[in-house]
Amino acid sequence: MPAVAPAARVSISQRLDRLPLTWTLWRLALVTQAAWGLVVATDAIAARIYPFVWGPRHAFGTAAFSFLLLISTGVAIVVGEYLFALLADRFGRRPTLLVAVAACGLGTLPAAFVDDFWLLTLTLGLGAMGIGGVLATNTVYLAEVAPSQARGRIAQTSQAFAIFLLAVLTSLPGIFLMPEHYQIYVALLAAGPLLLVPLIGLALPESPRWLEEHGQHQKAEEVVRRLERDSEARAGPLPAPIVGEVVRQPHATVRDLFGREYRGRTVLLLACWLLGYSGLVYGVIGFLNLYLARVGFSAHAVFVSGLVAGIVGGAAGLLAAGRLNERVERRTVILAGAVLASAGLALVFTAGEVWHSLVALLIAASLVNAGGYLWLFNMYTYTAVAYPTGIRSVGTGWTDGFGHVGSMISPLIIGALFTATASAGYIGFFAYVIIPGALLPAVLLARFGMDQRGASLETVRGVA
């Protein structure tokens, strides 16, 4: 039976795990997920602009567009994830998140004023490096401050807020501004990350787990004590910390990601991220709008469907999933998300070929968003929880970052399939994003993944 620990034996992680879910923790979660929403709103911005502005204007051709996606949704994000992941483990989660968010806003802004292909490739590439930095940092930070028994609830509920924010930012202005006033649309998206920088600086303390791991015990103590005081002021006296059978993972380096202890989980995550990013994530992001435009949907219809799908499908779906908290194994939720998204993609094909109506598109897009975000956000959390504190950011950055190689090959594979099967309703595009891009990685993780339900970050063991 676990026993109540004397004060001297209580670790930082055990004190964090007993914190109740009050505004003290929700504030941290909402700020970190706002960073995700505001930054990802700029992700693949070229895919929203090109079909309605740069393409019709003949600023550059489809081949150049595919290359721009290769850089701005692939190469640059991978570089950003690897670079910022190392920085986050070396210098801390909070300063790394600040720099990454600022880089994203600064790199996106020039797209409002130029349509030169090479200049766009350079600036959007800089912004994408910032996106990679946020992806490698924000979920890690949230996993490290969230109590283990409430990690699913706090993560998916705050992620629903991020999806709502993303849907409103990317779609609502687009309904009124695209394509005639796309410059204002881009400027608004670029302003979001820049305005968030001071909020992160004021609202987020450094991760106490990171501080403890790096020998800054006094600072870790100060952060946790402040969180405890705030939580007690809102929820009353805290329960005594509980000490169970905790076997701490030894300190590890990047090389150890592929050593005996972590090799299995690393290779599995590399494969799942690579397939998922190439299909369900960036395959859909990069080519779905182009498909809808080719089959006759207007820019207005596309952005309306994006708004409804983001709120009804993405945000509502994650809110519902958040109620599951840690009662359902995370990889089961990932599989359910892949199945739901695949059903939605099949319905998108039906909407384009058979039932060509806005109603059909709204239903289909909502299913795609609900399933896609269940897959994506649970993969984020699963990956962050799979590694110990010493290499959590590097492990997340390396696996998620390598997965973005999928976003590099996505324009090449899907671009070719898209063109080759144009006369058959672009069926090659749908076949790829559904089968190897959604279902296969979810099945692999469900079969070979590790149990995480309700587990402390310090006790998660290797792949089963």
RAGIKA-V247623 format. One record per residue. N is the residue number from 1. RES is the residue in three letters. SS is DSSP state (a for helix, b for strand, c for the rest). OMEGA is omega as a letter, one per 30 degrees, with the letter a starting at -180 (none if undefined). NEAR is the number of other ideal C-beta (glycine too) atoms within 10 Angstrom. Layout:
BEGIN
n-><N & N>
res-><RES & RES>
ss-><SS & SS>
omega-><OMEGA & OMEGA>
near-><NEAR & NEAR>
END
This chain:
BEGIN
n-><1 & 2 & 3 & 4 & 5 & 6 & 7 & 8 & 9 & 10 & 11 & 12 & 13 & 14 & 15 & 16 & 17 & 18 & 19 & 20 & 21 & 22 & 23 & 24 & 25 & 26 & 27 & 28 & 29 & 30 & 31 & 32 & 33 & 34 & 35 & 36 & 37 & 38 & 39 & 40 & 41 & 42 & 43 & 44 & 45 & 46 & 47 & 48 & 49 & 50 & 51 & 52 & 53 & 54 & 55 & 56 & 57 & 58 & 59 & 60 & 61 & 62 & 63 & 64 & 65 & 66 & 67 & 68 & 69 & 70 & 71 & 72 & 73 & 74 & 75 & 76 & 77 & 78 & 79 & 80 & 81 & 82 & 83 & 84 & 85 & 86 & 87 & 88 & 89 & 90 & 91 & 92 & 93 & 94 & 95 & 96 & 97 & 98 & 99 & 100 & 101 & 102 & 103 & 104 & 105 & 106 & 107 & 108 & 109 & 110 & 111 & 112 & 113 & 114 & 115 & 116 & 117 & 118 & 119 & 120 & 121 & 122 & 123 & 124 & 125 & 126 & 127 & 128 & 129 & 130 & 131 & 132 & 133 & 134 & 135 & 136 & 137 & 138 & 139 & 140 & 141 & 142 & 143 & 144 & 145 & 146 & 147 & 148 & 149 & 150 & 151 & 152 & 153 & 154 & 155 & 156 & 157 & 158 & 159 & 160 & 161 & 162 & 163 & 164 & 165 & 166 & 167 & 168 & 169 & 170 & 171 & 172 & 173 & 174 & 175 & 176 & 177 & 178 & 179 & 180 & 181 & 182 & 183 & 184 & 185 & 186 & 187 & 188 & 189 & 190 & 191 & 192 & 193 & 194 & 195 & 196 & 197 & 198 & 199 & 200 & 201 & 202 & 203 & 204 & 205 & 206 & 207 & 208 & 209 & 210 & 211 & 212 & 213 & 214 & 215 & 216 & 217 & 218 & 219 & 220 & 221 & 222 & 223 & 224 & 225 & 226 & 227 & 228 & 229 & 230 & 231 & 232 & 233 & 234 & 235 & 236 & 237 & 238 & 239 & 240 & 241 & 242 & 243 & 244 & 245 & 246 & 247 & 248 & 249 & 250 & 251 & 252 & 253 & 254 & 255 & 256 & 257 & 258 & 259 & 260 & 261 & 262 & 263 & 264 & 265 & 266 & 267 & 268 & 269 & 270 & 271 & 272 & 273 & 274 & 275 & 276 & 277 & 278 & 279 & 280 & 281 & 282 & 283 & 284 & 285 & 286 & 287 & 288 & 289 & 290 & 291 & 292 & 293 & 294 & 295 & 296 & 297 & 298 & 299 & 300 & 301 & 302 & 303 & 304 & 305 & 306 & 307 & 308 & 309 & 310 & 311 & 312 & 313 & 314 & 315 & 316 & 317 & 318 & 319 & 320 & 321 & 322 & 323 & 324 & 325 & 326 & 327 & 328 & 329 & 330 & 331 & 332 & 333 & 334 & 335 & 336 & 337 & 338 & 339 & 340 & 341 & 342 & 343 & 344 & 345 & 346 & 347 & 348 & 349 & 350 & 351 & 352 & 353 & 354 & 355 & 356 & 357 & 358 & 359 & 360 & 361 & 362 & 363 & 364 & 365 & 366 & 367 & 368 & 369 & 370 & 371 & 372 & 373 & 374 & 375 & 376 & 377 & 378 & 379 & 380 & 381 & 382 & 383 & 384 & 385 & 386 & 387 & 388 & 389 & 390 & 391 & 392 & 393 & 394 & 395 & 396 & 397 & 398 & 399 & 400 & 401 & 402 & 403 & 404 & 405 & 406 & 407 & 408 & 409 & 410 & 411 & 412 & 413 & 414 & 415 & 416 & 417 & 418 & 419 & 420 & 421 & 422 & 423 & 424 & 425 & 426 & 427 & 428 & 429 & 430 & 431 & 432 & 433 & 434 & 435 & 436 & 437 & 438 & 439 & 440 & 441 & 442 & 443 & 444 & 445 & 446 & 447 & 448 & 449 & 450 & 451 & 452 & 453 & 454 & 455 & 456 & 457 & 458 & 459 & 460 & 461 & 462 & 463 & 464>
res-><MET & PRO & ALA & VAL & ALA & PRO & ALA & ALA & ARG & VAL & SER & ILE & SER & GLN & ARG & LEU & ASP & ARG & LEU & PRO & LEU & THR & TRP & THR & LEU & TRP & ARG & LEU & ALA & LEU & VAL & THR & GLN & ALA & ALA & TRP & GLY & LEU & VAL & VAL & ALA & THR & ASP & ALA & ILE & ALA & ALA & ARG & ILE & TYR & PRO & PHE & VAL & TRP & GLY & PRO & ARG & HIS & ALA & PHE & GLY & THR & ALA & ALA & PHE & SER & PHE & LEU & LEU & LEU & ILE & SER & THR & GLY & VAL & ALA & ILE & VAL & VAL & GLY & GLU & TYR & LEU & PHE & ALA & LEU & LEU & ALA & ASP & ARG & PHE & GLY & ARG & ARG & PRO & THR & LEU & LEU & VAL & ALA & VAL & ALA & ALA & CYS & GLY & LEU & GLY & THR & LEU & PRO & ALA & ALA & PHE & VAL & ASP & ASP & PHE & TRP & LEU & LEU & THR & LEU & THR & LEU & GLY & LEU & GLY & ALA & MET & GLY & ILE & GLY & GLY & VAL & LEU & ALA & THR & ASN & THR & VAL & TYR & LEU & ALA & GLU & VAL & ALA & PRO & SER & GLN & ALA & ARG & GLY & ARG & ILE & ALA & GLN & THR & SER & GLN & ALA & PHE & ALA & ILE & PHE & LEU & LEU & ALA & VAL & LEU & THR & SER & LEU & PRO & GLY & ILE & PHE & LEU & MET & PRO & GLU & HIS & TYR & GLN & ILE & TYR & VAL & ALA & LEU & LEU & ALA & ALA & GLY & PRO & LEU & LEU & LEU & VAL & PRO & LEU & ILE & GLY & LEU & ALA & LEU & PRO & GLU & SER & PRO & ARG & TRP & LEU & GLU & GLU & HIS & GLY & GLN & HIS & GLN & LYS & ALA & GLU & GLU & VAL & VAL & ARG & ARG & LEU & GLU & ARG & ASP & SER & GLU & ALA & ARG & ALA & GLY & PRO & LEU & PRO & ALA & PRO & ILE & VAL & GLY & GLU & VAL & VAL & ARG & GLN & PRO & HIS & ALA & THR & VAL & ARG & ASP & LEU & PHE & GLY & ARG & GLU & TYR & ARG & GLY & ARG & THR & VAL & LEU & LEU & LEU & ALA & CYS & TRP & LEU & LEU & GLY & TYR & SER & GLY & LEU & VAL & TYR & GLY & VAL & ILE & GLY & PHE & LEU & ASN & LEU & TYR & LEU & ALA & ARG & VAL & GLY & PHE & SER & ALA & HIS & ALA & VAL & PHE & VAL & SER & GLY & LEU & VAL & ALA & GLY & ILE & VAL & GLY & GLY & ALA & ALA & GLY & LEU & LEU & ALA & ALA & GLY & ARG & LEU & ASN & GLU & ARG & VAL & GLU & ARG & ARG & THR & VAL & ILE & LEU & ALA & GLY & ALA & VAL & LEU & ALA & SER & ALA & GLY & LEU & ALA & LEU & VAL & PHE & THR & ALA & GLY & GLU & VAL & TRP & HIS & SER & LEU & VAL & ALA & LEU & LEU & ILE & ALA & ALA & SER & LEU & VAL & ASN & ALA & GLY & GLY & TYR & LEU & TRP & LEU & PHE & ASN & MET & TYR & THR & TYR & THR & ALA & VAL & ALA & TYR & PRO & THR & GLY & ILE & ARG & SER & VAL & GLY & THR & GLY & TRP & THR & ASP & GLY & PHE & GLY & HIS & VAL & GLY & SER & MET & ILE & SER & PRO & LEU & ILE & ILE & GLY & ALA & LEU & PHE & THR & ALA & THR & ALA & SER & ALA & GLY & TYR & ILE & GLY & PHE & PHE & ALA & TYR & VAL & ILE & ILE & PRO & GLY & ALA & LEU & LEU & PRO & ALA & VAL & LEU & LEU & ALA & ARG & PHE & GLY & MET & ASP & GLN & ARG & GLY & ALA & SER & LEU & GLU & THR & VAL & ARG & GLY & VAL & ALA>
ss-><c & c & b & b & c & c & a & a & a & c & c & a & a & a & a & a & a & c & c & c & c & c & a & a & a & a & a & a & a & a & a & a & a & a & a & a & a & a & a & a & c & c & c & c & a & a & a & a & a & a & a & a & a & a & c & c & c & c & c & c & c & a & a & a & a & a & a & a & a & a & a & a & a & a & a & a & a & a & a & a & a & a & a & a & a & a & a & a & a & a & a & c & a & a & a & a & a & a & a & a & a & a & a & a & a & a & a & a & a & a & a & a & c & c & c & c & a & a & a & a & a & a & a & a & a & a & a & a & a & a & a & a & a & a & a & a & a & a & a & a & a & a & a & a & a & c & c & a & a & a & a & a & a & a & a & a & a & a & a & a & a & a & a & a & a & a & a & a & a & a & a & a & a & a & a & a & a & c & c & c & c & a & a & a & a & a & a & a & a & a & a & a & a & a & a & a & a & a & a & a & a & a & a & c & c & c & c & a & a & a & a & a & a & c & c & c & a & a & a & a & a & a & a & a & a & a & a & a & a & a & a & a & a & a & a & c & c & c & c & c & c & b & b & c & c & c & c & c & c & c & c & c & c & a & a & a & a & a & c & c & c & c & a & a & a & a & a & a & a & a & a & a & a & a & a & a & a & a & a & a & a & a & a & a & a & a & a & a & a & a & a & a & a & a & c & c & c & c & a & a & a & a & a & a & a & a & a & a & a & a & a & a & a & a & a & a & a & a & a & a & a & a & c & c & c & c & c & c & c & a & a & a & a & a & a & a & a & a & a & a & a & a & a & a & a & a & a & a & a & a & a & a & a & c & c & c & c & a & a & a & a & a & a & a & a & a & a & a & a & a & a & a & a & a & a & a & a & a & a & a & a & a & a & a & a & c & c & c & a & a & a & a & a & a & a & a & a & a & a & a & a & a & a & c & a & a & a & a & a & a & a & a & a & a & a & a & a & a & a & a & c & a & a & a & c & c & a & a & a & a & a & a & a & a & a & a & a & a & a & a & a & a & a & a & a & a & a & a & c & c & c & c & c & c & c & c & c & c & c & c & c & c & c & c>
omega-><l & a & l & a & l & a & a & a & a & a & l & a & l & l & l & a & l & a & l & l & l & l & l & l & l & l & l & a & a & l & a & l & l & l & l & a & a & l & a & l & l & a & l & l & l & l & l & a & a & a & a & a & a & l & l & l & a & l & l & a & a & l & l & l & l & l & l & l & l & a & a & l & a & a & a & l & l & l & l & l & a & a & a & l & l & l & a & l & a & a & l & a & a & l & l & l & l & a & a & l & l & l & l & a & a & a & a & a & a & l & l & a & a & l & l & a & a & l & l & l & a & a & l & l & l & l & a & l & l & l & l & l & l & l & a & a & a & l & l & l & a & l & a & l & a & l & a & a & l & a & l & a & a & a & a & l & l & l & l & l & l & l & l & l & l & a & a & a & a & a & a & l & a & l & a & a & a & f & a & a & a & l & l & l & a & a & l & l & l & a & a & l & a & l & a & a & l & l & l & a & a & a & a & l & l & l & l & l & l & l & l & a & a & l & l & a & a & l & l & l & a & a & a & l & l & l & l & l & a & a & l & l & a & a & a & a & a & l & l & l & a & l & l & l & a & l & a & l & l & l & a & l & l & l & a & l & a & l & a & a & a & a & a & a & a & a & l & a & l & a & a & l & a & a & a & l & a & a & a & a & a & l & l & a & a & a & a & l & l & l & a & l & a & a & l & l & a & l & l & a & a & a & l & l & l & l & a & a & a & a & a & a & a & a & a & l & l & l & l & l & l & l & l & a & a & a & l & l & a & a & l & l & l & l & l & l & l & l & a & l & l & l & l & l & l & l & l & l & l & l & a & a & a & a & a & a & l & l & l & a & l & l & a & a & l & l & l & a & a & a & a & a & l & l & a & a & l & l & l & a & l & a & a & a & a & a & l & a & a & l & a & a & l & l & l & a & a & a & l & l & l & l & l & l & l & l & l & a & a & l & a & a & a & l & l & l & l & a & a & a & a & a & l & l & l & a & l & l & a & a & a & a & a & a & l & a & a & a & a & l & l & l & l & a & l & a & a & a & a & l & a & a & l & a & l & l & a & a & l & a & a & l & a & none>
near-><3 & 10 & 10 & 11 & 16 & 9 & 7 & 5 & 11 & 17 & 18 & 20 & 22 & 19 & 20 & 26 & 20 & 17 & 22 & 15 & 19 & 15 & 12 & 20 & 23 & 14 & 14 & 21 & 23 & 19 & 20 & 27 & 26 & 23 & 27 & 26 & 23 & 25 & 31 & 21 & 26 & 26 & 28 & 24 & 24 & 21 & 22 & 26 & 24 & 26 & 22 & 20 & 20 & 22 & 16 & 11 & 11 & 7 & 17 & 19 & 12 & 13 & 10 & 16 & 23 & 20 & 17 & 23 & 26 & 20 & 20 & 31 & 28 & 25 & 19 & 26 & 32 & 24 & 18 & 28 & 30 & 22 & 18 & 27 & 29 & 17 & 20 & 29 & 27 & 11 & 14 & 20 & 28 & 19 & 15 & 26 & 28 & 20 & 17 & 29 & 29 & 17 & 23 & 33 & 22 & 16 & 24 & 30 & 19 & 18 & 26 & 18 & 11 & 12 & 15 & 12 & 16 & 11 & 13 & 23 & 19 & 15 & 20 & 26 & 19 & 17 & 29 & 31 & 24 & 26 & 32 & 30 & 31 & 27 & 27 & 34 & 33 & 29 & 27 & 32 & 28 & 26 & 26 & 23 & 24 & 25 & 18 & 23 & 16 & 19 & 26 & 25 & 20 & 23 & 29 & 27 & 21 & 26 & 30 & 23 & 19 & 27 & 30 & 18 & 21 & 27 & 23 & 16 & 21 & 24 & 22 & 17 & 21 & 24 & 15 & 12 & 18 & 22 & 17 & 12 & 12 & 22 & 13 & 14 & 25 & 23 & 17 & 17 & 27 & 23 & 15 & 22 & 29 & 16 & 11 & 23 & 16 & 10 & 13 & 21 & 12 & 8 & 15 & 20 & 17 & 20 & 28 & 25 & 27 & 25 & 22 & 20 & 19 & 17 & 9 & 16 & 12 & 9 & 16 & 24 & 15 & 15 & 22 & 23 & 12 & 13 & 20 & 16 & 12 & 16 & 20 & 15 & 10 & 13 & 14 & 8 & 7 & 14 & 9 & 13 & 19 & 13 & 15 & 13 & 6 & 12 & 7 & 12 & 19 & 8 & 11 & 18 & 11 & 15 & 8 & 21 & 21 & 13 & 11 & 8 & 16 & 21 & 14 & 15 & 24 & 21 & 15 & 20 & 29 & 19 & 18 & 27 & 23 & 21 & 22 & 28 & 30 & 28 & 30 & 30 & 28 & 29 & 31 & 28 & 20 & 27 & 26 & 21 & 23 & 20 & 20 & 22 & 18 & 14 & 15 & 9 & 20 & 13 & 21 & 14 & 17 & 24 & 23 & 20 & 29 & 26 & 20 & 19 & 27 & 26 & 20 & 18 & 29 & 29 & 24 & 17 & 24 & 27 & 16 & 13 & 25 & 19 & 11 & 15 & 19 & 17 & 10 & 13 & 18 & 23 & 23 & 16 & 22 & 25 & 22 & 19 & 26 & 27 & 16 & 22 & 31 & 24 & 16 & 24 & 28 & 15 & 19 & 25 & 19 & 15 & 23 & 21 & 13 & 9 & 13 & 13 & 11 & 16 & 10 & 17 & 24 & 20 & 22 & 24 & 28 & 22 & 23 & 28 & 30 & 28 & 26 & 29 & 27 & 27 & 27 & 21 & 28 & 26 & 29 & 21 & 23 & 23 & 24 & 25 & 24 & 25 & 27 & 21 & 24 & 20 & 23 & 28 & 30 & 25 & 27 & 27 & 30 & 26 & 28 & 26 & 24 & 19 & 28 & 29 & 18 & 27 & 28 & 21 & 16 & 29 & 26 & 15 & 18 & 26 & 22 & 14 & 20 & 23 & 13 & 13 & 16 & 14 & 7 & 9 & 16 & 23 & 15 & 18 & 30 & 26 & 16 & 22 & 30 & 23 & 13 & 19 & 30 & 30 & 18 & 17 & 29 & 29 & 15 & 17 & 26 & 15 & 11 & 16 & 24 & 20 & 13 & 20 & 16 & 14 & 16 & 17 & 23 & 18 & 15 & 17 & 14 & 13 & 17 & 10>
END
